[in-house]
């Protein structure tokens, strides 16, 4: 009796359905988009600043907001939480529909453009606090993209991976929101 072996493409399919493989692909694409954004900003600084000023609504999509003096604590906290929950949920849903590659690259590109254009407008270097916040937000957005893609490829075969991803995203999102509140008001509660 002849022994049946697994086809080679089955191994490839299993490898590509793993969460960490998808996550590393997403992170690599995000960094590629970020590098492209940095190069674009370097060569087209004035255009980047002008486009950022003209299309400020894009900033809210990526979690970047401008604060005015005298704003109330709860309204700022609500805006941060609601905006980031909606955008992260959108990332998750869109990546479920196989848009991991363009969303990763575009997110990296636009986040870097918005980060450096804001620093250019204020004529300051990017503060370390803003860079930390940027990194955490980029990380949980990459997790959301990975989670959606992983859910598409594996459905609910690995429920623990899905639940863990959602919990980690939520914890990081809350941490980033309260860190941003701390930066604005100087206190958390």
Biotite code that builds the C-alpha atoms (Angstrom):
import biotite.structure as struc

atoms = struc.array([
    struc.Atom([0.000, 0.000, 0.000], chain_id="A", res_id=1, res_name="UNK", atom_name="CA", element="C"),
    struc.Atom([1.377, 3.363, -1.008], chain_id="A", res_id=2, res_name="UNK", atom_name="CA", element="C"),
    struc.Atom([1.738, 6.013, 1.676], chain_id="A", res_id=3, res_name="UNK", atom_name="CA", element="C"),
    struc.Atom([0.091, 9.348, 0.855], chain_id="A", res_id=4, res_name="UNK", atom_name="CA", element="C"),
    struc.Atom([2.120, 12.440, 1.513], chain_id="A", res_id=5, res_name="UNK", atom_name="CA", element="C"),
    struc.Atom([0.862, 15.924, 2.098], chain_id="A", res_id=6, res_name="UNK", atom_name="CA", element="C"),
    struc.Atom([0.958, 18.107, -0.988], chain_id="A", res_id=7, res_name="UNK", atom_name="CA", element="C"),
    struc.Atom([3.558, 20.868, -0.819], chain_id="A", res_id=8, res_name="UNK", atom_name="CA", element="C"),
    struc.Atom([0.958, 23.604, -1.271], chain_id="A", res_id=9, res_name="UNK", atom_name="CA", element="C"),
    struc.Atom([-0.822, 22.449, 1.937], chain_id="A", res_id=10, res_name="UNK", atom_name="CA", element="C"),
    struc.Atom([2.282, 23.308, 3.952], chain_id="A", res_id=11, res_name="UNK", atom_name="CA", element="C"),
    struc.Atom([2.451, 26.699, 2.264], chain_id="A", res_id=12, res_name="UNK", atom_name="CA", element="C"),
    struc.Atom([-1.220, 27.387, 3.042], chain_id="A", res_id=13, res_name="UNK", atom_name="CA", element="C"),
    struc.Atom([-0.765, 26.475, 6.720], chain_id="A", res_id=14, res_name="UNK", atom_name="CA", element="C"),
    struc.Atom([2.309, 28.692, 6.955], chain_id="A", res_id=15, res_name="UNK", atom_name="CA", element="C"),
    struc.Atom([0.524, 31.706, 5.452], chain_id="A", res_id=16, res_name="UNK", atom_name="CA", element="C"),
    struc.Atom([-2.450, 31.352, 7.792], chain_id="A", res_id=17, res_name="UNK", atom_name="CA", element="C"),
    struc.Atom([-0.382, 31.789, 10.949], chain_id="A", res_id=18, res_name="UNK", atom_name="CA", element="C"),
    struc.Atom([-1.007, 34.928, 12.934], chain_id="A", res_id=19, res_name="UNK", atom_name="CA", element="C"),
    struc.Atom([2.652, 35.921, 13.393], chain_id="A", res_id=20, res_name="UNK", atom_name="CA", element="C"),
    struc.Atom([3.471, 35.497, 9.721], chain_id="A", res_id=21, res_name="UNK", atom_name="CA", element="C"),
    struc.Atom([0.578, 37.790, 8.812], chain_id="A", res_id=22, res_name="UNK", atom_name="CA", element="C"),
    struc.Atom([1.616, 40.248, 11.547], chain_id="A", res_id=23, res_name="UNK", atom_name="CA", element="C"),
    struc.Atom([5.237, 40.411, 10.391], chain_id="A", res_id=24, res_name="UNK", atom_name="CA", element="C"),
    struc.Atom([4.074, 40.923, 6.807], chain_id="A", res_id=25, res_name="UNK", atom_name="CA", element="C"),
    struc.Atom([1.785, 43.742, 7.970], chain_id="A", res_id=26, res_name="UNK", atom_name="CA", element="C"),
    struc.Atom([4.541, 45.346, 10.051], chain_id="A", res_id=27, res_name="UNK", atom_name="CA", element="C"),
    struc.Atom([6.994, 45.137, 7.161], chain_id="A", res_id=28, res_name="UNK", atom_name="CA", element="C"),
    struc.Atom([4.506, 46.740, 4.789], chain_id="A", res_id=29, res_name="UNK", atom_name="CA", element="C"),
    struc.Atom([3.730, 49.439, 7.359], chain_id="A", res_id=30, res_name="UNK", atom_name="CA", element="C"),
    struc.Atom([7.437, 50.253, 7.704], chain_id="A", res_id=31, res_name="UNK", atom_name="CA", element="C"),
    struc.Atom([7.808, 50.295, 3.913], chain_id="A", res_id=32, res_name="UNK", atom_name="CA", element="C"),
    struc.Atom([4.944, 52.796, 3.724], chain_id="A", res_id=33, res_name="UNK", atom_name="CA", element="C"),
    struc.Atom([6.485, 54.818, 6.558], chain_id="A", res_id=34, res_name="UNK", atom_name="CA", element="C"),
    struc.Atom([9.833, 54.947, 4.737], chain_id="A", res_id=35, res_name="UNK", atom_name="CA", element="C"),
    struc.Atom([8.081, 56.024, 1.541], chain_id="A", res_id=36, res_name="UNK", atom_name="CA", element="C"),
    struc.Atom([6.276, 58.715, 3.557], chain_id="A", res_id=37, res_name="UNK", atom_name="CA", element="C"),
    struc.Atom([9.553, 59.896, 5.067], chain_id="A", res_id=38, res_name="UNK", atom_name="CA", element="C"),
    struc.Atom([11.187, 60.095, 1.638], chain_id="A", res_id=39, res_name="UNK", atom_name="CA", element="C"),
    struc.Atom([8.134, 61.888, 0.218], chain_id="A", res_id=40, res_name="UNK", atom_name="CA", element="C"),
    struc.Atom([8.163, 64.365, 3.103], chain_id="A", res_id=41, res_name="UNK", atom_name="CA", element="C"),
    struc.Atom([11.889, 64.981, 2.676], chain_id="A", res_id=42, res_name="UNK", atom_name="CA", element="C"),
    struc.Atom([11.552, 65.864, -1.005], chain_id="A", res_id=43, res_name="UNK", atom_name="CA", element="C"),
    struc.Atom([8.101, 67.485, -0.889], chain_id="A", res_id=44, res_name="UNK", atom_name="CA", element="C"),
    struc.Atom([7.981, 69.136, 2.529], chain_id="A", res_id=45, res_name="UNK", atom_name="CA", element="C"),
    struc.Atom([5.955, 72.179, 1.453], chain_id="A", res_id=46, res_name="UNK", atom_name="CA", element="C"),
    struc.Atom([3.470, 70.051, -0.482], chain_id="A", res_id=47, res_name="UNK", atom_name="CA", element="C"),
    struc.Atom([3.086, 67.689, 2.499], chain_id="A", res_id=48, res_name="UNK", atom_name="CA", element="C"),
    struc.Atom([2.375, 70.574, 4.881], chain_id="A", res_id=49, res_name="UNK", atom_name="CA", element="C"),
    struc.Atom([-0.052, 72.204, 2.433], chain_id="A", res_id=50, res_name="UNK", atom_name="CA", element="C"),
    struc.Atom([-1.952, 68.947, 1.870], chain_id="A", res_id=51, res_name="UNK", atom_name="CA", element="C"),
    struc.Atom([-2.070, 68.268, 5.607], chain_id="A", res_id=52, res_name="UNK", atom_name="CA", element="C"),
    struc.Atom([-3.480, 71.717, 6.271], chain_id="A", res_id=53, res_name="UNK", atom_name="CA", element="C"),
    struc.Atom([-6.006, 71.372, 3.476], chain_id="A", res_id=54, res_name="UNK", atom_name="CA", element="C"),
    struc.Atom([-7.191, 67.884, 4.404], chain_id="A", res_id=55, res_name="UNK", atom_name="CA", element="C"),
    struc.Atom([-7.166, 68.041, 8.207], chain_id="A", res_id=56, res_name="UNK", atom_name="CA", element="C"),
    struc.Atom([-10.025, 65.574, 8.403], chain_id="A", res_id=57, res_name="UNK", atom_name="CA", element="C"),
    struc.Atom([-7.515, 62.844, 7.505], chain_id="A", res_id=58, res_name="UNK", atom_name="CA", element="C"),
    struc.Atom([-5.775, 63.487, 10.810], chain_id="A", res_id=59, res_name="UNK", atom_name="CA", element="C"),
    struc.Atom([-8.809, 62.364, 12.763], chain_id="A", res_id=60, res_name="UNK", atom_name="CA", element="C"),
    struc.Atom([-8.837, 59.074, 10.853], chain_id="A", res_id=61, res_name="UNK", atom_name="CA", element="C"),
    struc.Atom([-5.335, 58.309, 12.089], chain_id="A", res_id=62, res_name="UNK", atom_name="CA", element="C"),
    struc.Atom([-5.858, 59.537, 15.641], chain_id="A", res_id=63, res_name="UNK", atom_name="CA", element="C"),
    struc.Atom([-4.103, 62.902, 15.321], chain_id="A", res_id=64, res_name="UNK", atom_name="CA", element="C"),
    struc.Atom([-6.080, 65.735, 16.860], chain_id="A", res_id=65, res_name="UNK", atom_name="CA", element="C"),
    struc.Atom([-5.514, 69.369, 17.693], chain_id="A", res_id=66, res_name="UNK", atom_name="CA", element="C"),
    struc.Atom([-6.645, 70.647, 21.051], chain_id="A", res_id=67, res_name="UNK", atom_name="CA", element="C"),
    struc.Atom([-7.903, 74.084, 21.937], chain_id="A", res_id=68, res_name="UNK", atom_name="CA", element="C"),
    struc.Atom([-7.409, 75.704, 25.335], chain_id="A", res_id=69, res_name="UNK", atom_name="CA", element="C"),
    struc.Atom([-10.359, 75.304, 27.679], chain_id="A", res_id=70, res_name="UNK", atom_name="CA", element="C"),
    struc.Atom([-11.656, 71.981, 26.373], chain_id="A", res_id=71, res_name="UNK", atom_name="CA", element="C"),
    struc.Atom([-13.349, 69.687, 28.875], chain_id="A", res_id=72, res_name="UNK", atom_name="CA", element="C"),
    struc.Atom([-11.695, 66.501, 30.066], chain_id="A", res_id=73, res_name="UNK", atom_name="CA", element="C"),
    struc.Atom([-14.586, 64.137, 29.327], chain_id="A", res_id=74, res_name="UNK", atom_name="CA", element="C"),
    struc.Atom([-15.195, 65.533, 25.852], chain_id="A", res_id=75, res_name="UNK", atom_name="CA", element="C"),
    struc.Atom([-11.532, 65.041, 24.927], chain_id="A", res_id=76, res_name="UNK", atom_name="CA", element="C"),
    struc.Atom([-11.459, 61.534, 26.416], chain_id="A", res_id=77, res_name="UNK", atom_name="CA", element="C"),
    struc.Atom([-14.696, 60.607, 24.633], chain_id="A", res_id=78, res_name="UNK", atom_name="CA", element="C"),
    struc.Atom([-13.425, 61.964, 21.308], chain_id="A", res_id=79, res_name="UNK", atom_name="CA", element="C"),
    struc.Atom([-10.150, 60.080, 21.618], chain_id="A", res_id=80, res_name="UNK", atom_name="CA", element="C"),
    struc.Atom([-11.774, 56.797, 22.618], chain_id="A", res_id=81, res_name="UNK", atom_name="CA", element="C"),
    struc.Atom([-14.594, 56.977, 20.109], chain_id="A", res_id=82, res_name="UNK", atom_name="CA", element="C"),
    struc.Atom([-12.351, 58.042, 17.233], chain_id="A", res_id=83, res_name="UNK", atom_name="CA", element="C"),
    struc.Atom([-9.745, 55.372, 17.897], chain_id="A", res_id=84, res_name="UNK", atom_name="CA", element="C"),
    struc.Atom([-12.317, 52.625, 18.452], chain_id="A", res_id=85, res_name="UNK", atom_name="CA", element="C"),
    struc.Atom([-14.088, 53.488, 15.205], chain_id="A", res_id=86, res_name="UNK", atom_name="CA", element="C"),
    struc.Atom([-10.885, 53.721, 13.169], chain_id="A", res_id=87, res_name="UNK", atom_name="CA", element="C"),
    struc.Atom([-9.446, 50.512, 14.651], chain_id="A", res_id=88, res_name="UNK", atom_name="CA", element="C"),
    struc.Atom([-12.707, 48.659, 14.020], chain_id="A", res_id=89, res_name="UNK", atom_name="CA", element="C"),
    struc.Atom([-12.641, 49.943, 10.444], chain_id="A", res_id=90, res_name="UNK", atom_name="CA", element="C"),
    struc.Atom([-9.072, 48.646, 10.055], chain_id="A", res_id=91, res_name="UNK", atom_name="CA", element="C"),
    struc.Atom([-10.180, 45.250, 11.348], chain_id="A", res_id=92, res_name="UNK", atom_name="CA", element="C"),
    struc.Atom([-13.223, 45.071, 9.064], chain_id="A", res_id=93, res_name="UNK", atom_name="CA", element="C"),
    struc.Atom([-11.389, 46.294, 5.974], chain_id="A", res_id=94, res_name="UNK", atom_name="CA", element="C"),
    struc.Atom([-8.539, 43.839, 6.465], chain_id="A", res_id=95, res_name="UNK", atom_name="CA", element="C"),
    struc.Atom([-11.117, 41.056, 6.738], chain_id="A", res_id=96, res_name="UNK", atom_name="CA", element="C"),
    struc.Atom([-11.925, 41.918, 3.115], chain_id="A", res_id=97, res_name="UNK", atom_name="CA", element="C"),
    struc.Atom([-8.322, 41.271, 2.031], chain_id="A", res_id=98, res_name="UNK", atom_name="CA", element="C"),
    struc.Atom([-6.982, 44.845, 2.063], chain_id="A", res_id=99, res_name="UNK", atom_name="CA", element="C"),
    struc.Atom([-4.014, 44.210, 4.372], chain_id="A", res_id=100, res_name="UNK", atom_name="CA", element="C"),
    struc.Atom([-1.359, 45.192, 1.831], chain_id="A", res_id=101, res_name="UNK", atom_name="CA", element="C"),
    struc.Atom([-2.729, 48.576, 0.686], chain_id="A", res_id=102, res_name="UNK", atom_name="CA", element="C"),
    struc.Atom([-3.930, 49.561, 4.169], chain_id="A", res_id=103, res_name="UNK", atom_name="CA", element="C"),
    struc.Atom([-0.583, 48.757, 5.786], chain_id="A", res_id=104, res_name="UNK", atom_name="CA", element="C"),
    struc.Atom([1.404, 50.728, 3.238], chain_id="A", res_id=105, res_name="UNK", atom_name="CA", element="C"),
    struc.Atom([-1.042, 53.647, 3.135], chain_id="A", res_id=106, res_name="UNK", atom_name="CA", element="C"),
    struc.Atom([-1.262, 53.826, 6.932], chain_id="A", res_id=107, res_name="UNK", atom_name="CA", element="C"),
    struc.Atom([2.496, 53.955, 7.337], chain_id="A", res_id=108, res_name="UNK", atom_name="CA", element="C"),
    struc.Atom([2.795, 56.573, 4.612], chain_id="A", res_id=109, res_name="UNK", atom_name="CA", element="C"),
    struc.Atom([0.056, 58.868, 5.925], chain_id="A", res_id=110, res_name="UNK", atom_name="CA", element="C"),
    struc.Atom([0.953, 58.554, 9.610], chain_id="A", res_id=111, res_name="UNK", atom_name="CA", element="C"),
    struc.Atom([4.538, 59.650, 8.924], chain_id="A", res_id=112, res_name="UNK", atom_name="CA", element="C"),
    struc.Atom([3.415, 62.521, 6.689], chain_id="A", res_id=113, res_name="UNK", atom_name="CA", element="C"),
    struc.Atom([0.959, 63.739, 9.351], chain_id="A", res_id=114, res_name="UNK", atom_name="CA", element="C"),
    struc.Atom([3.521, 63.357, 12.137], chain_id="A", res_id=115, res_name="UNK", atom_name="CA", element="C"),
    struc.Atom([6.253, 65.347, 10.417], chain_id="A", res_id=116, res_name="UNK", atom_name="CA", element="C"),
    struc.Atom([3.932, 67.900, 8.820], chain_id="A", res_id=117, res_name="UNK", atom_name="CA", element="C"),
    struc.Atom([2.595, 68.758, 12.288], chain_id="A", res_id=118, res_name="UNK", atom_name="CA", element="C"),
    struc.Atom([6.132, 69.201, 13.577], chain_id="A", res_id=119, res_name="UNK", atom_name="CA", element="C"),
    struc.Atom([6.979, 71.392, 10.581], chain_id="A", res_id=120, res_name="UNK", atom_name="CA", element="C"),
    struc.Atom([3.932, 73.619, 11.119], chain_id="A", res_id=121, res_name="UNK", atom_name="CA", element="C"),
    struc.Atom([4.862, 74.105, 14.790], chain_id="A", res_id=122, res_name="UNK", atom_name="CA", element="C"),
    struc.Atom([8.556, 74.534, 13.906], chain_id="A", res_id=123, res_name="UNK", atom_name="CA", element="C"),
    struc.Atom([9.583, 71.956, 16.517], chain_id="A", res_id=124, res_name="UNK", atom_name="CA", element="C"),
    struc.Atom([11.097, 68.512, 16.545], chain_id="A", res_id=125, res_name="UNK", atom_name="CA", element="C"),
    struc.Atom([8.777, 65.593, 17.112], chain_id="A", res_id=126, res_name="UNK", atom_name="CA", element="C"),
    struc.Atom([8.598, 65.165, 20.907], chain_id="A", res_id=127, res_name="UNK", atom_name="CA", element="C"),
    struc.Atom([9.451, 61.759, 22.338], chain_id="A", res_id=128, res_name="UNK", atom_name="CA", element="C"),
    struc.Atom([5.960, 61.479, 23.885], chain_id="A", res_id=129, res_name="UNK", atom_name="CA", element="C"),
    struc.Atom([4.334, 61.940, 20.500], chain_id="A", res_id=130, res_name="UNK", atom_name="CA", element="C"),
    struc.Atom([6.657, 59.381, 18.949], chain_id="A", res_id=131, res_name="UNK", atom_name="CA", element="C"),
    struc.Atom([5.778, 56.843, 21.687], chain_id="A", res_id=132, res_name="UNK", atom_name="CA", element="C"),
    struc.Atom([2.066, 57.483, 21.161], chain_id="A", res_id=133, res_name="UNK", atom_name="CA", element="C"),
    struc.Atom([2.508, 57.202, 17.391], chain_id="A", res_id=134, res_name="UNK", atom_name="CA", element="C"),
    struc.Atom([4.299, 53.865, 17.804], chain_id="A", res_id=135, res_name="UNK", atom_name="CA", element="C"),
    struc.Atom([1.652, 52.387, 20.113], chain_id="A", res_id=136, res_name="UNK", atom_name="CA", element="C"),
    struc.Atom([-1.167, 53.487, 17.797], chain_id="A", res_id=137, res_name="UNK", atom_name="CA", element="C"),
    struc.Atom([0.656, 52.077, 14.773], chain_id="A", res_id=138, res_name="UNK", atom_name="CA", element="C"),
    struc.Atom([1.215, 48.802, 16.649], chain_id="A", res_id=139, res_name="UNK", atom_name="CA", element="C"),
    struc.Atom([-2.409, 48.236, 17.615], chain_id="A", res_id=140, res_name="UNK", atom_name="CA", element="C"),
    struc.Atom([-3.582, 49.233, 14.147], chain_id="A", res_id=141, res_name="UNK", atom_name="CA", element="C"),
    struc.Atom([-1.209, 46.630, 12.685], chain_id="A", res_id=142, res_name="UNK", atom_name="CA", element="C"),
    struc.Atom([-2.671, 44.132, 15.156], chain_id="A", res_id=143, res_name="UNK", atom_name="CA", element="C"),
    struc.Atom([-6.170, 45.065, 13.954], chain_id="A", res_id=144, res_name="UNK", atom_name="CA", element="C"),
    struc.Atom([-5.134, 44.567, 10.331], chain_id="A", res_id=145, res_name="UNK", atom_name="CA", element="C"),
    struc.Atom([-3.543, 41.238, 11.214], chain_id="A", res_id=146, res_name="UNK", atom_name="CA", element="C"),
    struc.Atom([-6.570, 40.139, 13.214], chain_id="A", res_id=147, res_name="UNK", atom_name="CA", element="C"),
    struc.Atom([-8.934, 40.818, 10.324], chain_id="A", res_id=148, res_name="UNK", atom_name="CA", element="C"),
    struc.Atom([-6.743, 39.003, 7.810], chain_id="A", res_id=149, res_name="UNK", atom_name="CA", element="C"),
    struc.Atom([-6.246, 36.081, 10.206], chain_id="A", res_id=150, res_name="UNK", atom_name="CA", element="C"),
    struc.Atom([-9.989, 35.842, 10.825], chain_id="A", res_id=151, res_name="UNK", atom_name="CA", element="C"),
    struc.Atom([-10.623, 35.805, 7.066], chain_id="A", res_id=152, res_name="UNK", atom_name="CA", element="C"),
    struc.Atom([-8.108, 33.026, 6.468], chain_id="A", res_id=153, res_name="UNK", atom_name="CA", element="C"),
    struc.Atom([-8.954, 30.869, 9.485], chain_id="A", res_id=154, res_name="UNK", atom_name="CA", element="C"),
    struc.Atom([-12.548, 31.846, 10.260], chain_id="A", res_id=155, res_name="UNK", atom_name="CA", element="C"),
    struc.Atom([-13.139, 30.943, 13.883], chain_id="A", res_id=156, res_name="UNK", atom_name="CA", element="C"),
    struc.Atom([-10.948, 27.827, 13.915], chain_id="A", res_id=157, res_name="UNK", atom_name="CA", element="C"),
    struc.Atom([-8.616, 29.524, 16.400], chain_id="A", res_id=158, res_name="UNK", atom_name="CA", element="C"),
    struc.Atom([-10.949, 31.486, 18.654], chain_id="A", res_id=159, res_name="UNK", atom_name="CA", element="C"),
    struc.Atom([-8.258, 32.037, 21.261], chain_id="A", res_id=160, res_name="UNK", atom_name="CA", element="C"),
    struc.Atom([-6.125, 33.944, 18.739], chain_id="A", res_id=161, res_name="UNK", atom_name="CA", element="C"),
    struc.Atom([-9.069, 36.188, 17.837], chain_id="A", res_id=162, res_name="UNK", atom_name="CA", element="C"),
    struc.Atom([-10.012, 36.846, 21.475], chain_id="A", res_id=163, res_name="UNK", atom_name="CA", element="C"),
    struc.Atom([-6.408, 37.517, 22.499], chain_id="A", res_id=164, res_name="UNK", atom_name="CA", element="C"),
    struc.Atom([-5.944, 39.921, 19.593], chain_id="A", res_id=165, res_name="UNK", atom_name="CA", element="C"),
    struc.Atom([-9.081, 41.881, 20.472], chain_id="A", res_id=166, res_name="UNK", atom_name="CA", element="C"),
    struc.Atom([-8.110, 42.082, 24.159], chain_id="A", res_id=167, res_name="UNK", atom_name="CA", element="C"),
    struc.Atom([-4.554, 43.234, 23.392], chain_id="A", res_id=168, res_name="UNK", atom_name="CA", element="C"),
    struc.Atom([-5.830, 45.841, 20.919], chain_id="A", res_id=169, res_name="UNK", atom_name="CA", element="C"),
    struc.Atom([-8.346, 47.137, 23.465], chain_id="A", res_id=170, res_name="UNK", atom_name="CA", element="C"),
    struc.Atom([-5.721, 47.354, 26.244], chain_id="A", res_id=171, res_name="UNK", atom_name="CA", element="C"),
    struc.Atom([-3.260, 49.163, 23.968], chain_id="A", res_id=172, res_name="UNK", atom_name="CA", element="C"),
    struc.Atom([-6.000, 51.487, 22.726], chain_id="A", res_id=173, res_name="UNK", atom_name="CA", element="C"),
    struc.Atom([-7.006, 52.390, 26.289], chain_id="A", res_id=174, res_name="UNK", atom_name="CA", element="C"),
    struc.Atom([-3.387, 52.867, 27.301], chain_id="A", res_id=175, res_name="UNK", atom_name="CA", element="C"),
    struc.Atom([-2.731, 55.145, 24.334], chain_id="A", res_id=176, res_name="UNK", atom_name="CA", element="C"),
    struc.Atom([-5.919, 57.136, 24.995], chain_id="A", res_id=177, res_name="UNK", atom_name="CA", element="C"),
    struc.Atom([-5.056, 57.740, 28.639], chain_id="A", res_id=178, res_name="UNK", atom_name="CA", element="C"),
    struc.Atom([-1.449, 58.548, 27.740], chain_id="A", res_id=179, res_name="UNK", atom_name="CA", element="C"),
    struc.Atom([-2.755, 61.134, 25.279], chain_id="A", res_id=180, res_name="UNK", atom_name="CA", element="C"),
    struc.Atom([-5.059, 62.521, 27.990], chain_id="A", res_id=181, res_name="UNK", atom_name="CA", element="C"),
    struc.Atom([-2.070, 62.744, 30.303], chain_id="A", res_id=182, res_name="UNK", atom_name="CA", element="C"),
    struc.Atom([-0.151, 64.686, 27.653], chain_id="A", res_id=183, res_name="UNK", atom_name="CA", element="C"),
    struc.Atom([-3.012, 67.148, 27.213], chain_id="A", res_id=184, res_name="UNK", atom_name="CA", element="C"),
    struc.Atom([-4.100, 67.690, 30.819], chain_id="A", res_id=185, res_name="UNK", atom_name="CA", element="C"),
    struc.Atom([-1.109, 66.543, 32.898], chain_id="A", res_id=186, res_name="UNK", atom_name="CA", element="C"),
    struc.Atom([-3.195, 63.987, 34.798], chain_id="A", res_id=187, res_name="UNK", atom_name="CA", element="C"),
    struc.Atom([-5.199, 60.865, 33.974], chain_id="A", res_id=188, res_name="UNK", atom_name="CA", element="C"),
    struc.Atom([-8.164, 61.056, 36.358], chain_id="A", res_id=189, res_name="UNK", atom_name="CA", element="C"),
])
